[in-house]
Structures are given as structure tokens and as C-alpha cells.
Amino acid sequence: MPDGWEGRLAVLAAVLTVMAMLPGAAAAPAATQEDCTFPVTVTDATGREVTLEEDPERVVTTNPSAAQTMWEIGAQDEVVGVSQYAAYLEGAGAKANVSGSGGPSVERIVALEPDLVLVPNSTYGFAAERIEQIRSAGIPVYVFGQPTSIEYVVEKTRLTGRLTGNCEGADERATRMEEDVARIERAVESVERPVGLNYFFGFTSGENTFIGAIMETSGLRNGAAEAGIEGFMPINEETVVEMDPDWIVVPTSASVPNTEAYNSTTAVQQDQIVQVNANYLQQPAPRTVEAMKTIVQAAHPEAYAQAELTTTTEATTTEATTETTAPAETTTSGGQPGFTLGAAAAALVAALALLARRSR
């Protein structure tokens, strides 16, 4: 990595550029058990055709969002390898750790002899060469597109089921997500929507990000989007002061800066900071709904009570661990804060936090 902050910024720009080049995957049709047959050929976000001759029995997930989805559709027993950031999932400790230095380990993944490797776009964005090495070993790899909406997360769940032969479980879980989201939307339909700001080590989630969609679905306005920020991008303190957010939403792995600019905001002065489990806020996977519930409960408690929304025991007690994501999974393409870039990108994000105030 080049010395100096200019070099680090250049690396970040390169990461964002690669991720922006990845097209969003087309919405997957609702899969039913009847059409969950093999062989099947699908085209992933990199434009590669992926053919699965048989129902995969050994699946590797290179990012927590993919692992969480497999757990939520009832297919965790088929997973033989996970990244280190998926440790929060029950039973993940018994799976092989496929994380290496600065990203997925090609050697560890190949050694597991998987039938399929699931790769979120953030991982491909910073580790494309490694993913291509896995493909070169004759292992089927599917790279997902960038998540920009809640609908995308729902269809990604169904698509995961189709790829792994778990259509029924995936469709049931996706349908539950849709029902939960509909209940939340009805609950906040008539509430006054205050301005919200998502903050993550100097970055924010603007327009076309799934974290922005989480906030808007939960009854907040996305201040970053209204300020003209597209994707997952840095935000400077001048913009924060002008925005004056009523609420600031942060993952449990981050905190609001103790600076004059942030301290002047309504959110800080009125102690309206919502900390959301990082595994649910930053991973485009089924538990995204739990992040919405947390925000609604904080910002609109009456609507929350009237909707009789409940948070699962697992969601409230699960230890929070961050899914490293580059400025882009929910903000890829500008970056979609599907915040799962990988250890290398996450470290870079942290290093650039001080610089984020200078640019937008």
C-alpha cells in the first residue's frame, strides 16, 4: 500500500471503482421446490455463466452476509467454510475458517473441495484475483450483485436457495421478510419522518444503498441522500452541520465522533443515537429486518408498540461483530453499505476516517 494518506485514498478509490463496475444482479424469481432442480445455469454479477450439475452439498461462504443467509434458510449444515466475521452465527465455530491475510484464502477454500462458493460483491471488489484463482481450480463460484434495496435482499435470499437447492426454505424466509417489512411500513405510514444519518468511520449511506433503505423503511429520511450523496461515501463535517440530523444510526462497531460539528446536531444534543447490531445493519441478509425493528423502536416507539413488532431472542442476545465491508456493498457502486468489504478494505476505511471530513 502506498505511503501517506494520498496513497490510501487512491487505494480506496480503486476499490470503489472496481465495485462500481459490478452490475446489480437481476431480481431472482421466487423459487419453489418444484423448480429447484439441477443442472441449472445462472449468470452472476460479473457476467459469468455458472453451471451447477448437481445440488451442492458442500458450500463455502466468503462473507458473513452469505453465511447468514444460508443459516436463515435452514441450510447451515451444507456450509463447510465461513469467513472469520461469521463467528456470531450459532455453530459457525465448527466450520472451517476460510479467511486469510487481507481477504479469503484461496488455499483454504480449494482444500475444502466445495461444490459452490458464494461471494458477495464486496468481496469480489477487493479480491477479484483470488476469486478468479478459485474459479481456475474448477470450483463453481457465484458472485452476487450490489444490494441497493430491501427488495434486493429478499430476492437474494430466494436466489441463494435456488443455487443451493433450498428453494422451499429460502422462499419461506423471504416471504417472512416481506411480511415483516410490510408491517413496519404500515406502522410508520403516518408518522412524521425526522432526518436520519448513518455514520460508519467517516462514511455514510446515501442514495441507492440498502442501509439507506433500512432507515427510510423504518420511518426516517435519509439525510445523506437528500444532501446528494450517492452510495456509500465519505461525509464531511460541514455537510453534517448543514444537515443537522435528528437521529444518527451507527453499527455497534462504531460511535459518533466527539467533535464540535457532531455535538452541535439535534441527534447528539437530544441523545438520539441508535446503535444497531452491526451484523444486521451492515449485512444484506434476512436479519436486516431486525435492524429496522431497532430503529423503529427508538425513533417511533408508539408506532412500534401499535404494530406489535417483536425482536427475536436471538437477535437481541447475539453478540455483535462487524462484517468488514468495503465502501460498498450497501454502498457499492458508489458503495452500497452492504458494508462487507473485507478485512483489508475495513482497515483502509478506518485509516481514512480522519480524511472523510475533507471530502464528500
C-alpha positions in Angstrom: 0.0 0.0 0.0 1.4 3.4 -0.9 2.7 5.5 1.9 0.8 8.6 3.1 -2.9 9.4 3.1 -2.9 10.2 -0.6 -1.9 6.7 -1.3 -4.5 5.2 0.9 -7.2 7.4 -0.7 -6.1 6.2 -4.1 -6.4 2.6 -3.0 -9.9 3.3 -1.7 -10.9 5.0 -4.9 -9.6 1.9 -6.8 -11.7 -0.4 -4.6 -14.8 1.7 -5.2 -14.2 1.8 -8.9 -14.0 -2.0 -9.1 -17.1 -2.4 -7.1 -18.9 0.2 -9.2 -18.2 -1.9 -12.3 -20.1 -4.8 -10.9 -23.7 -4.7 -12.1 -26.5 -5.4 -9.8 -27.9 -8.9 -10.2 -31.3 -9.1 -11.7 -34.0 -9.9 -9.2 -34.3 -13.6 -8.8 -37.8 -15.1 -9.4 -39.5 -16.7 -6.4 -38.2 -20.2 -6.4 -40.4 -23.1 -5.5 -39.5 -26.6 -4.5 -40.8 -27.8 -7.9 -38.4 -25.8 -10.0 -35.4 -26.4 -7.7 -33.9 -28.9 -10.0 -30.4 -29.5 -11.4 -28.5 -29.0 -13.6 -29.0 -25.2 -13.6 -27.1 -22.4 -15.3 -27.2 -18.9 -14.0 -25.3 -15.7 -14.8 -23.7 -13.9 -11.9 -22.9 -10.2 -11.3 -19.5 -10.5 -13.2 -21.3 -11.7 -16.3 -20.0 -15.3 -15.9 -22.3 -18.2 -16.5 -22.2 -20.6 -13.6 -23.4 -24.2 -14.2 -24.3 -26.4 -11.3 -24.7 -30.0 -12.5 -26.0 -31.3 -9.1 -27.4 -30.0 -5.9 -24.4 -28.6 -4.0 -23.6 -30.5 -0.8 -20.5 -28.5 0.2 -20.9 -24.7 0.2 -18.3 -22.1 1.2 -19.4 -18.5 2.0 -16.7 -15.8 1.8 -18.6 -13.2 3.7 -20.9 -13.0 6.7 -23.9 -11.9 4.7 -23.8 -15.1 2.5 -23.3 -17.2 5.6 -26.2 -15.5 7.5 -28.5 -16.2 4.5 -27.6 -19.9 4.5 -28.3 -20.1 8.2 -31.6 -18.3 7.8 -32.9 -20.6 5.1 -32.0 -23.6 7.1 -29.0 -24.7 5.1 -26.2 -24.2 7.6 -25.4 -27.9 7.6 -24.3 -27.6 3.9 -21.8 -24.9 4.8 -18.3 -26.2 5.2 -16.4 -22.9 5.3 -17.1 -19.4 6.5 -15.1 -16.1 7.0 -13.9 -15.1 10.4 -16.6 -12.5 10.6 -19.4 -15.0 10.6 -18.4 -16.2 14.0 -21.5 -14.7 15.6 -23.7 -17.3 13.9 -24.6 -20.3 16.1 -22.4 -23.3 15.1 -20.1 -21.3 12.9 -17.2 -22.2 15.1 -17.4 -25.7 13.9 -16.9 -24.7 10.3 -13.6 -24.2 8.6 -12.3 -20.6 8.6 -11.6 -19.5 5.0 -10.3 -16.1 5.9 -6.7 -15.3 5.0 -4.4 -12.3 5.2 -6.5 -9.4 3.8 -9.3 -11.5 2.4 -10.4 -15.0 1.5 -7.7 -17.7 1.5 -7.6 -19.4 -1.9 -5.7 -22.4 -0.4 -8.2 -23.0 2.4 -11.2 -22.7 0.1 -9.7 -25.1 -2.5 -8.7 -27.6 0.2 -12.3 -27.9 1.3 -13.3 -29.1 -2.2 -16.6 -27.2 -2.2 -19.3 -27.7 -4.8 -20.1 -24.0 -4.7 -18.6 -20.8 -3.4 -20.9 -17.9 -2.6 -19.2 -14.5 -3.0 -20.8 -11.1 -2.1 -19.9 -8.3 -4.5 -17.9 -6.5 -1.8 -15.5 -9.5 -1.5 -15.1 -9.6 -5.3 -14.5 -5.9 -5.3 -11.3 -6.1 -3.4 -10.3 -9.7 -4.0 -11.2 -10.4 -7.6 -7.9 -12.0 -8.4 -8.3 -14.5 -5.6 -11.8 -15.4 -6.7 -10.7 -16.0 -10.2 -8.0 -18.4 -8.8 -10.7 -20.4 -7.2 -12.6 -20.5 -10.5 -9.5 -21.6 -12.2 -9.4 -24.6 -9.8 -12.6 -25.8 -11.4 -14.8 -24.8 -8.5 -18.2 -23.1 -9.3 -18.3 -19.5 -7.9 -21.3 -17.3 -7.8 -20.7 -13.5 -7.3 -23.8 -11.6 -6.1 -24.6 -8.1 -7.3 -24.6 -5.0 -5.2 -27.6 -4.6 -2.8 -29.4 -1.3 -3.2 -32.8 -2.0 -1.7 -34.6 -4.2 0.7 -36.3 -5.9 -2.2 -32.9 -6.9 -3.5 -32.1 -8.6 -0.1 -35.4 -10.5 -0.3 -34.7 -11.8 -3.8 -31.0 -12.5 -2.9 -32.4 -14.8 -0.2 -34.5 -16.7 -2.8 -31.6 -16.8 -5.2 -29.4 -18.4 -2.6 -32.0 -21.1 -2.1 -32.1 -21.7 -5.8 -28.4 -22.0 -6.1 -28.0 -24.4 -3.1 -31.2 -26.5 -3.7 -33.0 -25.0 -0.7 -35.8 -23.2 -2.5 -38.6 -24.0 -0.1 -36.7 -22.8 3.0 -35.5 -19.7 1.1 -38.9 -18.8 -0.2 -40.4 -19.2 3.3 -37.8 -17.0 4.8 -38.1 -14.4 2.0 -41.8 -14.3 2.4 -41.5 -13.7 6.2 -39.1 -10.8 5.4 -41.7 -9.3 3.0 -44.4 -9.7 5.6 -42.3 -8.1 8.4 -41.3 -5.2 6.1 -45.0 -4.6 5.2 -45.9 -4.5 8.9 -43.1 -2.0 9.5 -44.2 0.2 6.6 -47.8 0.2 7.8 -46.7 1.1 11.3 -44.7 4.2 10.2 -47.0 5.2 7.3 -48.5 8.2 9.1 -45.5 9.3 11.4 -43.5 12.4 10.9 -40.2 11.4 9.4 -37.2 13.1 11.0 -33.8 13.3 9.3 -31.5 10.4 9.9 -27.8 10.0 9.2 -26.0 6.7 9.0 -22.4 7.0 10.2 -19.6 4.5 9.9 -16.0 5.6 10.5 -16.3 8.8 8.4 -18.6 7.2 5.8 -22.3 7.4 5.3 -25.0 5.6 3.3 -26.5 7.8 0.6 -29.0 7.1 -2.2 -29.2 3.6 -3.7 -27.9 1.9 -0.6 -29.6 -0.9 1.4 -28.8 0.8 4.7 -30.4 4.0 3.4 -33.4 1.8 2.5 -33.4 0.3 6.0 -33.6 3.8 7.5 -36.3 5.0 5.1 -38.4 1.9 5.7 -38.1 2.5 9.4 -39.6 6.0 9.3 -36.5 8.2 8.8 -35.5 10.4 6.0 -32.0 9.6 4.6 -30.2 12.9 5.1 -27.2 11.8 3.1 -29.3 11.0 0.1 -31.1 14.4 0.4 -27.6 16.0 0.5 -26.8 14.5 -2.8 -24.6 11.7 -1.7 -24.8 8.6 -3.9 -23.8 5.2 -2.5 -21.5 4.5 0.5 -19.2 7.6 0.5 -17.3 9.8 2.9 -19.2 12.7 4.5 -17.6 15.9 5.8 -18.5 17.7 8.9 -19.7 20.8 7.1 -22.4 18.6 5.4 -23.3 17.1 8.8 -23.8 20.6 10.3 -26.0 21.7 7.3 -28.0 18.5 7.6 -28.4 18.7 11.3 -29.8 15.1 11.6 -32.4 14.4 14.2 -31.2 10.8 14.5 -27.8 9.2 13.9 -27.7 5.5 13.2 -24.5 3.7 13.8 -23.5 0.0 13.9 -22.4 -1.4 17.3 -18.8 -1.4 16.0 -18.7 2.4 15.6 -19.5 5.5 17.5 -20.4 9.1 16.8 -17.3 11.4 16.6 -16.9 13.7 19.7 -16.4 16.8 17.6 -17.9 20.3 17.6 -19.7 19.6 14.4 -21.4 16.4 15.5 -22.0 17.7 19.0 -24.0 20.6 17.5 -26.5 18.3 15.9 -30.0 17.7 17.2 -29.3 14.0 17.4 -26.4 14.4 19.8 -27.9 17.2 21.8 -31.1 15.2 22.4 -29.3 11.9 22.8 -31.0 10.4 19.7 -28.3 7.9 18.7 -29.4 4.5 17.6 -26.8 1.7 17.9 -27.8 -1.2 15.8 -26.3 -4.7 15.8 -23.6 -4.5 13.1 -24.4 -7.9 11.8 -28.0 -6.9 11.0 -27.4 -3.3 9.8 -24.5 -3.9 7.6 -25.2 -7.3 6.1 -27.6 -7.6 3.2 -29.3 -10.7 4.6 -32.6 -11.7 6.2 -31.8 -10.3 9.7 -31.8 -6.8 8.1 -35.4 -6.7 9.4 -34.1 -6.8 13.0 -32.1 -3.6 12.2 -35.4 -2.0 11.1 -37.1 -3.0 14.3 -34.4 -1.5 16.4 -34.7 1.9 14.5 -38.5 2.0 14.7 -38.5 1.2 18.4 -36.1 4.1 19.1 -37.4 6.7 16.7 -41.1 5.8 16.7 -41.9 3.9 19.9 -45.7 4.4 19.7 -45.8 3.1 16.1 -43.6 0.2 17.2 -46.0 -0.7 20.0 -49.1 -0.4 17.9 -47.6 -2.7 15.3 -46.7 -5.3 17.9 -43.4 -5.9 16.3 -41.2 -8.2 18.3 -37.5 -8.8 18.2 -36.4 -12.4 18.4 -34.4 -13.6 21.4 -31.5 -14.5 19.1 -31.5 -11.0 17.6 -31.4 -9.3 20.9 -28.8 -11.5 22.6 -26.5 -12.3 19.7 -23.0 -10.8 20.2 -22.4 -8.1 17.6 -19.4 -8.5 15.3 -18.8 -6.3 12.3 -18.9 -7.7 8.8 -16.0 -6.0 7.2 -17.1 -4.3 4.1 -15.6 -2.0 1.7 -17.2 1.2 1.0 -19.7 -0.7 -1.0 -22.0 -3.5 -0.5 -24.7 -1.5 0.6 -22.8 1.1 -1.0 -21.0 -0.4 -3.8 -21.3 1.4 -6.9 -20.8 4.4 -5.0 -20.6 2.0 -2.4 -23.6 0.4 -1.1 -23.5 0.0 2.6 -23.8 -3.6 2.4 -20.8 -3.0 4.3 -18.9 -6.1 3.8 -15.7 -5.3 2.0 -13.3 -7.5 3.8 -10.6 -7.0 6.3 -8.3 -5.1 4.0 -11.0 -2.6 3.0 -12.2 -2.2 6.5 -8.8 -1.3 7.7 -8.5 1.2 4.9 -11.8 2.7 5.9 -10.6 3.2 9.4 -7.4 4.7 8.3 -9.3 7.2 6.1 -11.7 8.2 8.8 -9.9 11.4 9.6 -9.8 12.3 5.9 -13.5 11.8 5.5 -14.3 15.2 6.9 -12.4 16.8 4.0 -14.3 15.3 1.2 -17.8 14.2 0.4 
